[in-house]
Amino acid sequence: MSAAIIECSGVTKLFGDFAALNNVSLSVSPGTIGLLGPNGAGKSTLMKCLLQLHPISMGGARLLGRDVGSEGREIRTRVGYAPEQDCLISGMVGCEYVTYCAQLNGLPFQEARQRAHEMLDFVGMGQERYRAVDTYSTGMKQRVKLAQAIVHDPELVFLDEPTNGLDPKGREQILQLVESLWKQHQISVVLSSHLLQDVDRICGEIIIIARGEVLVQDTLKNLKARRAGFAELVVEGEHQRVLEILRANECTCELESNGHITVKHGRASLTPVLKFLRDEGVHPIEALPSPNALEEVFLQALSTHGPD
């Protein structure tokens, strides 16, 4: 098993009497990690504490095996960060800005400029890179923020709400880029978001945080296994007949407003359900095991630990 890339031991962050983080302890392996929680949960504060942008009030943390408190300079050469808020420098053009960020991470100018253009190509920025960042759309700003976060080839990158403000097409493009960081380049990603769909789409490990406390940490596979025995079927017509077949085979089911059929079948696998449907001549267009599993785990975690 790979060494942990993030280790927290009792991390607490106080702003006056308010605990933005309360005794957070974690051990996270390389991969794609979803930091999930409602707005104000402490997600951004945790990332900023790990990056020494906020001093830790109590406890300790390590990134990539290095102590956050005493080895911050070494850590920053190996870690990237795209904050939620705009971090662009007014008056600079895109390629100059990313080049400057590369230089801040220790690259000499010629290498920094070459890497900047490579990363801008990677995130899909064309001639817009020669425009002032002040003129960029939200989508362009998100792309440039991603480019500067990875321009120095980090081992780990923190992305805070990278799809905020994007239309569906732009959101899909950013998610594809983020997904490729680990799959194709072995850069571990911590994706902070309040959007369950984004986290469900690309993350292998999930950390649910609320009120500054970690409520759940597990793999997405294990979390979805908690919802084994549920499924969603997409069928073409014959909804009433399908419902009758399912109920005759001891399945609890109902027709949803979107035309899909939700099934609680109580089996370890969906295969037997599909078999007795096929035996009756019904062939679903699509079968989705454990639909909305992450959403239900998330809501259950929040309700179990009390209101915000």
C-alpha positions in Angstrom: 0.0 0.0 0.0 1.3 3.5 -0.9 2.4 5.8 1.9 -0.1 8.3 3.0 -0.1 11.6 1.1 -2.1 13.4 3.8 -1.9 12.8 7.5 -3.7 14.8 10.1 -3.6 14.2 13.9 -6.1 16.2 15.9 -6.0 19.3 13.6 -7.9 22.1 15.1 -8.3 25.6 13.7 -9.7 28.4 15.8 -10.8 31.8 14.7 -11.3 33.5 18.1 -13.7 31.2 20.0 -15.0 29.6 16.8 -13.6 26.2 15.8 -13.5 26.0 12.0 -11.8 22.6 12.3 -12.3 20.4 15.4 -9.9 17.6 16.1 -9.6 16.4 12.5 -7.6 13.1 12.1 -7.1 11.6 8.7 -4.8 9.3 6.7 -5.2 9.5 3.0 -3.6 7.4 0.3 -2.7 8.5 -3.2 -5.5 8.8 -5.7 -8.6 11.0 -6.2 -10.0 12.2 -3.0 -13.4 14.0 -2.7 -13.7 16.5 0.2 -17.4 16.8 0.4 -19.6 19.0 2.6 -22.1 21.8 2.7 -20.9 25.4 2.3 -19.1 26.5 5.5 -18.3 22.9 6.5 -14.5 23.6 6.9 -13.3 22.2 3.6 -11.4 25.2 2.4 -10.0 25.8 5.9 -8.6 22.3 6.0 -6.9 22.8 2.7 -5.5 26.1 3.7 -4.2 24.7 7.0 -2.4 21.9 5.1 -0.9 24.5 2.8 0.1 26.8 5.7 -2.1 29.5 4.5 -3.7 29.3 7.9 -1.6 28.3 10.9 -2.9 25.2 12.7 -4.1 26.1 16.2 -3.7 22.6 17.7 -2.6 19.2 16.4 -0.2 18.4 13.5 -0.3 17.4 9.8 2.0 15.9 7.2 1.8 16.2 3.4 3.8 13.7 1.2 5.6 12.6 4.3 6.7 16.1 5.3 5.8 18.0 8.4 3.5 20.9 7.5 4.7 23.1 10.4 8.5 22.8 9.7 8.9 21.8 6.0 6.4 24.1 4.3 8.9 25.3 1.6 9.7 21.7 0.5 6.0 20.8 0.5 5.1 23.7 -1.7 7.5 22.6 -4.5 5.6 19.3 -4.7 2.0 20.5 -4.2 -0.4 22.5 -6.4 -3.4 24.6 -5.3 -6.3 26.2 -7.1 -8.4 28.3 -4.7 -12.1 28.8 -4.9 -11.7 32.6 -5.2 -10.0 34.2 -8.3 -6.3 34.2 -7.8 -5.4 35.9 -11.1 -3.3 39.0 -11.2 -5.0 42.0 -12.8 -3.3 43.3 -15.9 -1.4 40.2 -16.7 -2.1 38.1 -19.8 -2.8 34.4 -19.2 0.5 32.9 -20.4 2.5 35.5 -18.4 0.5 34.7 -15.3 1.1 30.9 -15.5 4.8 31.5 -16.3 5.0 33.7 -13.2 3.4 31.0 -11.1 5.9 28.5 -12.4 8.8 30.8 -11.5 7.4 31.1 -8.0 7.6 27.4 -7.7 11.3 27.5 -8.6 11.5 27.0 -12.3 13.9 29.2 -14.3 12.3 31.6 -16.7 12.8 29.6 -20.0 11.5 26.3 -18.5 8.7 28.2 -16.7 7.5 29.7 -20.0 7.7 26.4 -21.8 5.8 24.6 -19.1 3.2 27.4 -19.0 2.3 26.9 -22.6 2.3 23.1 -22.3 -0.2 23.4 -19.4 -2.3 26.0 -21.2 -2.5 23.6 -24.1 -3.5 20.8 -21.7 -6.4 22.8 -20.3 -7.6 23.8 -23.7 -6.6 27.5 -23.7 -5.9 28.7 -27.3 -5.2 32.2 -28.3 -7.0 33.4 -25.2 -3.8 32.9 -23.4 -2.5 36.2 -24.9 -5.5 38.1 -23.5 -5.5 39.9 -20.2 -6.9 37.7 -17.4 -9.4 40.6 -16.5 -11.3 39.8 -19.7 -11.7 36.1 -19.1 -15.0 34.3 -18.7 -15.6 32.1 -15.7 -14.6 29.0 -17.7 -11.4 30.6 -18.9 -10.5 31.6 -15.3 -11.1 28.1 -14.0 -8.9 26.7 -16.8 -6.0 29.1 -16.0 -6.4 28.4 -12.3 -6.0 24.7 -13.0 -3.0 25.4 -15.3 -1.1 27.3 -12.7 -1.8 24.6 -10.1 -0.1 21.9 -12.1 2.5 24.0 -14.0 5.4 22.8 -11.7 4.4 19.1 -12.1 3.2 18.5 -8.5 2.6 15.1 -6.9 -0.6 16.4 -5.2 -3.0 19.1 -6.2 -5.8 20.7 -4.1 -8.7 22.0 -6.2 -11.3 24.1 -4.3 -14.7 24.1 -6.1 -13.2 24.0 -9.6 -16.5 23.8 -11.4 -18.2 26.8 -9.7 -20.0 29.1 -12.0 -19.6 26.9 -15.1 -22.4 25.9 -17.5 -22.9 22.1 -18.1 -20.5 21.9 -21.0 -17.7 23.8 -19.2 -18.2 21.7 -16.1 -17.9 18.5 -18.1 -14.7 19.8 -19.7 -13.1 20.7 -16.3 -14.1 17.4 -14.8 -12.5 15.5 -17.7 -9.3 17.4 -17.1 -9.3 16.8 -13.4 -10.0 13.1 -13.9 -7.1 12.7 -16.2 -4.6 14.1 -13.7 -4.6 10.9 -11.7 -5.6 8.4 -14.4 -3.0 9.6 -17.0 -0.4 11.5 -15.0 -0.5 10.0 -11.5 -1.0 13.3 -9.8 -3.2 12.8 -6.7 -6.2 15.2 -6.5 -8.1 16.5 -3.5 -11.3 17.9 -5.0 -13.3 20.0 -2.6 -16.9 20.5 -3.6 -20.5 20.7 -2.3 -21.6 19.1 -5.6 -22.1 15.4 -5.1 -22.2 14.7 -8.8 -18.7 16.0 -9.3 -17.3 14.0 -6.5 -19.2 10.8 -7.5 -17.9 11.2 -11.0 -14.2 11.2 -10.4 -13.2 10.4 -6.8 -12.2 7.0 -5.5 -12.1 8.1 -1.8 -14.6 10.2 0.0 -14.2 12.4 3.0 -17.5 14.0 4.3 -16.9 17.0 6.6 -19.4 19.3 8.4 -19.1 21.8 11.2 -15.3 21.3 11.1 -15.5 17.6 11.8 -14.9 14.5 9.7 -18.1 12.5 9.6 -17.2 9.8 7.0 -14.0 8.6 5.4 -14.2 5.6 3.1 -13.8 4.5 -0.5 -16.7 5.3 -2.9 -17.0 1.6 -3.6 -17.5 0.8 0.1 -20.0 3.7 0.5 -22.0 2.4 -2.5 -21.9 -1.1 -1.1 -23.9 0.2 1.8 -26.8 0.8 -0.6 -26.6 -2.7 -2.2 -30.0 -4.0 -2.8 -31.3 -0.8 -4.5 -31.4 -0.2 -8.2 -33.0 2.1 -10.8 -34.3 0.7 -14.0 -35.0 2.6 -17.2 -37.6 0.8 -19.3 -39.5 1.7 -22.5 -43.2 1.7 -21.8 -45.0 -1.2 -20.0 -44.2 0.5 -16.7 -47.2 -1.1 -14.9 -46.3 -4.6 -16.2 -42.7 -4.2 -15.0 -44.0 -3.1 -11.6 -46.2 -6.2 -11.4 -43.3 -8.5 -12.3 -41.0 -7.0 -9.7 -43.6 -7.1 -7.0 -44.4 -10.7 -7.8 -40.7 -11.5 -7.2 -40.7 -9.8 -3.7 -39.3 -6.5 -4.8 -40.5 -3.2 -3.4 -40.7 -0.7 -6.3 -42.2 2.5 -7.5 -42.5 4.6 -10.6 -40.6 7.9 -10.3 -41.7 11.1 -11.9 -38.8 10.8 -14.5 -40.2 7.5 -15.8 -37.6 5.4 -14.1 -38.5 2.6 -11.7 -36.8 2.5 -8.3 -36.3 -1.1 -7.0 -35.5 -2.3 -3.5 -34.7 -5.9 -4.2 -32.8 -7.1 -1.1 -30.2 -9.1 -3.1 -26.5 -8.8 -3.1 -26.5 -8.4 -6.9 -28.9 -7.0 -9.5 -28.3 -10.0 -11.8 -31.2 -12.1 -10.5 -33.6 -9.2 -10.9 -32.5 -8.7 -14.5 -32.9 -12.4 -15.1 -36.5 -12.7 -14.0 -37.3 -9.6 -16.0 -35.7 -11.1 -19.1 -37.6 -14.4 -18.5 -40.8 -12.3 -18.8 -39.6 -10.7 -22.0 -38.6 -7.4 -20.4 -35.2 -5.9 -21.3 -34.4 -2.7 -19.5 -32.7 0.0 -21.5 -30.4 0.8 -18.5 -30.0 -0.6 -15.0 -28.2 1.5 -12.4 -27.2 -0.4 -9.2 -27.2 1.6 -6.0 -28.5 4.9 -7.5 -27.9 8.1 -5.5 -25.8 6.1 -3.0 -23.4 8.9 -2.2 -26.2 11.4 -1.8 -28.0 9.1 0.7 -24.8 8.5 2.7 -24.1 12.2 2.7 -27.6 13.1 3.9 -27.5 10.3 6.5 -24.1 11.5 7.8 -25.4 15.0 8.2 -28.7 14.0 9.9 -26.9 11.5 12.2 -24.5 14.2 13.5 -27.2 16.8 14.0 -28.1 20.0 12.1 -25.5 22.5 10.9 
